[in-house]
Amino acid sequence: MATVADSGGPVGADGPARLVEPAGRARLGGASRRRFRPAPIVETSRLALHPFSDDHVDALFAIQGDREAMRHTHAVASREECAERLRTFAALEATLGFAPWTVKLRSDGHVIGWGGLSIDPFEPGWGVEVSYFFHPAHWGQGYATELVRTTLDHGFGALSLPAIGAFVRPANAASARVLQKCGFLRLGYERELERDRYEARPRPGRAGG
């Protein structure tokens, strides 16, 4: 159960996503060294969604190690913890066919966040969910909305998933707004998680719906 971090804002300039074949393999370590063909890069109007690579760890640790930026979800204590968690999530691609992306700006290739689909490998009992975090410098610009909408299109279209969940602390109003803009409905409060549970299902007209 990977919860979403702060990152809400106005809806971005969304457009259809396209797939770009990657130039090389993502470099994974630890328990995730099993070789598999990496997922293609997904491009939206402003974002390039890359399969996780060890090259991304430093930029993502700058976010995930910031306790204020991650106040609504898990902040890591060290670069090593960050790397191992991200590798563990990335390894889901080999077994599930999906895993969260590293989020870069198309304009300059700068890493600004992480997110997408997963079944949390650390708390796997909560089903398929969308989660994300972004650098505070890029909050309020609609990037989370752009990522979540692309994630739903991928999940309901290419993967034909029947439902996608999300979990948000009640104080995280920005991320709750992102989910609501993207068509998620609040199902209730999960006392065990201390989070509100949301769910999206395919809509008529959406791929897979």
DAMO-V436051 format. One record per residue. N is the residue number from 1. RES is the residue in three letters. SS is DSSP state (2 for helix, 1 for strand, 0 for the rest). OMEGA is omega in whole degrees, 0 to 359 (none if undefined). BURIAL is b if it has 9 or more other ideal C-beta (glycine too) atoms within 8 Angstrom, else e. Layout:
N&RES&SS&OMEGA&BURIAL  N&RES&SS&OMEGA&BURIAL
//
This chain:
1&MET&0&180&b  2&ALA&0&185&b  3&THR&0&180&b  4&VAL&0&178&b  5&ALA&0&177&b  6&ASP&0&176&b  7&SER&0&186&b  8&GLY&0&179&b  9&GLY&1&181&b  10&PRO&0&180&e  11&VAL&0&180&e  12&GLY&0&179&b  13&ALA&0&185&e  14&ASP&0&175&b  15&GLY&0&180&e  16&PRO&0&178&e  17&ALA&0&175&b  18&ARG&1&183&e  19&LEU&1&178&e  20&VAL&1&180&b  21&GLU&0&181&e  22&PRO&0&181&b  23&ALA&0&183&e  24&GLY&0&182&e  25&ARG&0&169&e  26&ALA&0&181&b  27&ARG&0&181&e  28&LEU&0&181&b  29&GLY&0&177&e  30&GLY&2&183&b  31&ALA&2&187&e  32&SER&2&183&b  33&ARG&0&177&e  34&ARG&0&183&e  35&ARG&0&174&e  36&PHE&0&181&e  37&ARG&0&184&e  38&PRO&0&176&b  39&ALA&0&177&e  40&PRO&0&172&e  41&ILE&1&177&b  42&VAL&1&179&b  43&GLU&1&172&b  44&THR&0&183&b  45&SER&0&183&b  46&ARG&0&189&b  47&LEU&1&169&b  48&ALA&1&185&b  49&LEU&1&187&b  50&HIS&1&166&b  51&PRO&1&182&b  52&PHE&0&174&b  53&SER&0&176&b  54&ASP&2&178&b  55&ASP&2&183&e  56&HIS&2&190&b  57&VAL&2&184&b  58&ASP&2&180&e  59&ALA&2&180&e  60&LEU&2&176&b  61&PHE&2&176&b  62&ALA&2&177&b  63&ILE&2&188&b  64&GLN&2&176&b  65&GLY&0&181&b  66&ASP&0&186&b  67&ARG&0&178&e  68&GLU&0&179&e  69&ALA&0&184&b  70&MET&0&188&b  71&ARG&0&180&b  72&HIS&0&180&b  73&THR&0&190&b  74&HIS&0&172&e  75&ALA&0&182&b  76&VAL&0&182&b  77&ALA&0&184&e  78&SER&0&175&e  79&ARG&2&181&b  80&GLU&2&178&e  81&GLU&2&179&b  82&CYS&2&182&b  83&ALA&2&183&b  84&GLU&2&178&b  85&ARG&2&182&b  86&LEU&2&176&b  87&ARG&2&180&b  88&THR&2&175&b  89&PHE&2&182&b  90&ALA&2&181&b  91&ALA&0&177&b  92&LEU&2&181&b  93&GLU&2&184&b  94&ALA&2&185&e  95&THR&2&183&e  96&LEU&2&185&b  97&GLY&0&176&e  98&PHE&0&178&b  99&ALA&0&178&b  100&PRO&0&178&b  101&TRP&1&160&b  102&THR&1&185&b  103&VAL&1&177&b  104&LYS&1&171&b  105&LEU&1&176&b  106&ARG&0&186&b  107&SER&0&184&e  108&ASP&0&179&e  109&GLY&0&182&e  110&HIS&0&177&e  111&VAL&1&181&b  112&ILE&1&181&b  113&GLY&1&186&b  114&TRP&1&175&b  115&GLY&1&181&b  116&GLY&1&184&b  117&LEU&1&173&b  118&SER&1&157&b  119&ILE&0&191&b  120&ASP&0&182&b  121&PRO&0&180&b  122&PHE&0&175&e  123&GLU&0&192&e  124&PRO&2&187&e  125&GLY&2&187&e  126&TRP&2&173&b  127&GLY&0&181&e  128&VAL&0&182&b  129&GLU&1&170&b  130&VAL&1&177&b  131&SER&1&182&b  132&TYR&1&164&b  133&PHE&1&181&b  134&PHE&1&175&b  135&HIS&0&182&b  136&PRO&2&179&b  137&ALA&2&183&e  138&HIS&2&174&b  139&TRP&0&172&b  140&GLY&1&182&e  141&GLN&0&176&e  142&GLY&0&182&b  143&TYR&2&179&b  144&ALA&2&178&b  145&THR&2&179&b  146&GLU&2&179&b  147&LEU&2&184&b  148&VAL&2&179&b  149&ARG&2&177&b  150&THR&2&178&b  151&THR&2&179&b  152&LEU&2&178&b  153&ASP&2&179&b  154&HIS&2&183&b  155&GLY&2&182&b  156&PHE&2&180&b  157&GLY&0&185&b  158&ALA&0&185&e  159&LEU&0&179&b  160&SER&0&178&e  161&LEU&0&180&b  162&PRO&0&182&e  163&ALA&0&177&b  164&ILE&1&181&b  165&GLY&1&174&b  166&ALA&1&184&b  167&PHE&1&187&b  168&VAL&1&173&b  169&ARG&0&182&b  170&PRO&0&180&e  171&ALA&0&184&e  172&ASN&0&186&b  173&ALA&2&182&e  174&ALA&2&180&b  175&SER&2&175&b  176&ALA&2&178&b  177&ARG&2&178&b  178&VAL&2&181&b  179&LEU&2&180&b  180&GLN&2&177&e  181&LYS&2&185&e  182&CYS&0&174&b  183&GLY&0&176&e  184&PHE&0&174&b  185&LEU&1&177&e  186&ARG&1&180&e  187&LEU&1&181&e  188&GLY&1&183&e  189&TYR&1&176&e  190&GLU&1&185&b  191&ARG&0&180&e  192&GLU&0&183&e  193&LEU&0&186&b  194&GLU&0&183&e  195&ARG&1&171&b  196&ASP&1&179&b  197&ARG&1&179&b  198&TYR&1&177&b  199&GLU&1&172&b  200&ALA&1&175&b  201&ARG&0&181&e  202&PRO&0&177&e  203&ARG&0&174&e  204&PRO&0&181&e  205&GLY&0&176&e  206&ARG&0&179&b  207&ALA&0&182&e  208&GLY&0&183&b  209&GLY&0&none&b
//
